[in-house]
Amino acid sequence: MTELAAHGIEVTLPAGWEGRVFKRPLAGEVGATAADGAPAAPGETTNAVVHVATIPLPVGTADFASGAVEDLGGDDVLIVLFEYDAGSATQPLFDARGLPTSLGPDDFNPNVLQRAIRGQAGVQRFFHDQGRAFCLYVVLGAFANRQRLVPLVNQVLATMTIGPVAATGAPPTTGTTGPPTSSTEVPTTEAPTTRAPSTQPPTTTSIP
């Protein structure tokens, strides 16, 4: 098992999983590692991102896992925890309190994907915890295998903890063989862009 801890977030990965907790540098800053990605645009803020998966995470994996979900096989899962600016924590979208740790097979839908890939399914949950605002985004490599895969997701989520904002200064840790970089991509029904993350709730996309 591998324990990751950075930016006030901790998670324990089962054997065979890979993961990373990171945060892109602000404009003019240098990341703790090259894998933190390019600095944000001037005036743009950055926050913590967590990627954990049953596959190696490719270099260049974006915030919401574009660049990695394409590699998911039918027995694979990928979990993203994306943090928004703390001021969003009081907005209605983030009314739910606490990290969801008990997802059900029926929570997953082939139409709830940031990038629609035939056969896959996803779920998104917005919530606040410790004064921080987050989106939990989970992708299953095969909707047909959801009864078997969702317990694996919940096993990892049960180990994840979120600390207060004051605990977010630690350098990132990684359990990946190929640490990803990041972008400001966010779930939406529109084509992915590099705009700052929106706090508008996503709708569904159609499977091609």
N, C-alpha and C positions, 0 to 999 in steps of 0.2 A: 504494500500500500504506500501511496505517496501523499504527503501533506503539503498543501500550498497555502501560503499566507502572505498577503500584501494588501495595502490600501484599506485596511480594516476588514478584509474579507478572508475567511478561512474555509477550506474544503479538503476533504480526504478522498483520494481517488483509489478505486479498487485496482487490483493487478490487471494489467493490460490496457488501462485507460491512460490518456495523456491530457494535460491541461496547463493553463497559464492564467495568471492574474496580472494585468498590466494597465498602464495608463499612458496615453500619448503625451508628449511634452507640450507645453504652451509655446506660443510663438517666441522665438529667441532662446528657448531652453534646449538643453540636450537631454535625451532620455537616459535612464539608468542603463539601458542596453540598447543596441542598435535595433533590436526587435520591437522596441516601443513604437517604431514607425516615425514618419515625418512629423515635425512640429505642426500644431494647429495653425490655422490662419489667424492673423492679428485680430484680437477681439473675441476669438472663439475660446470657450472653456472646454476642458477635457475632464473626464471622470473615469472611474474604475470600470474595467471590462473583464469578465471571466469567460474563458472558453474551456470546456472539458468534453472529451469525446472518446469513443472507442476506436478511433482511427488516428493516425499521425496527423497533426495539424500543419498544413503546408505553410511555408513562408508566404506572406501576403494575404493571409486570412483576414477578411475585413471584420468590423465590429460585430455584425450580425451573421458572420460565418460564411458569407459569399466567398467562394474559393475553396471551401472545405465541404459544404453540404453535397457538392457534386460527387464527392468520393465515397459517400455513405453507401454501404452495402445493405442488404435486407436485414442483417442482424446488428446493425450499428445505430448508435444514437449520438446526438450532439446537443450540448446544453450551453446556452449563452445567458449570462447575467450582465445587463448593461445599465450603468448608472447615469441618470440625468442630473441636471443642476439641482442643488438642495432646495432651491425655491419652489421647485415643482412638487415637492412632497405634500404640500397643502392643497394642490389642485384636485378637482373631483376625479380625474382619471386615475389618480394614485390613492383613492380612498381606502382600498383594501390594506389591511395592516399585517405585516409580516410575510416572510418568504413562504410561498406555497411549497409544501413538502410531501403532499399526498395527492398527486395527480391521478386521474382515472383514465382507463382506456377510452372511454367515451368523450373525454375532454379533447382528444386529438381529431383533427379534421384535415383531409387532403387540401382543402381550400384555404387553410390558415398557414400560409407559407410566405416568407419574404421573397423567396424565389420559387416559383412553382416547378416542381420536378415530379414527373409521373411516378406514382407508386408511394411517394413519401407523404408524411403527414406532420402537422405541427400544432403547437399551442402557444399562446402568448398570455401572460398575466402581468398586469401593472400593479404595483403596490408600494407602500412606504415602510421603512424600517429604520429605527435609530435616527430619525430626522432626515433620511436619505430617500430618494425616489429611484425606482428600478423598473426594468422590464425583464421578466424571465421569459426566454424564448427557447423552446425545445423542439428538435426535429427528430423524427423516427425515420430510419432508412426504408422501412416498409410499413405502411398502414395495416397491411394484413397480419403483421406480427405484433400488433400493439399489445395484445394480452400478455405476451412474454416480455416485451421490451420496456413497458412502462414501470414495472417493479424495479428494473435496473436503474431507471431514472430516479425513482423515489429513494432508492438506496443511497445515491450520491447526494441528492438534495437534503436528506436527513443529516448529513455531515456538514452542511454549509452553514456558516454563521456570519452575521454582519455586525460590525461594531460601529460606534458613532463616528461622525465626520472627523473628529479630532484624531482618530486612529488611522487616517488615510495616508500618512506620509511615508510609510515603509516602502522600500524598493520592491519591485515585482519579483516573484519567484516563479519557476517554471518546472513542469514535469514533462515537457514535450521534447521530441527529437528534432522538431523543426519549429521554433517559436514563431508565431504569426506577427505580422505588423497589423496596423489597424487603420480604419477610416471612420468617418462620421456617418456611415450608412445606418439606416434605421428602418424597421418594418413599415411598409407602406404598400399601397396598391399601385403606386406610380413606379416608373423606372428608377432604380437606385441612382442617387446623386451623391455629391460630397457636401451637401448642405449640413448645417448644424442639426442635431436631432430634434425632431418635432415632438411635442407632447400631445398631439392629436391621436385618438385611438385608431388603430388600423382596421380596415375592413378586409374582406377576403379577396383572393385572387383566383382565377380559374386555372385549372390544370389544362395544359395544351393537349 
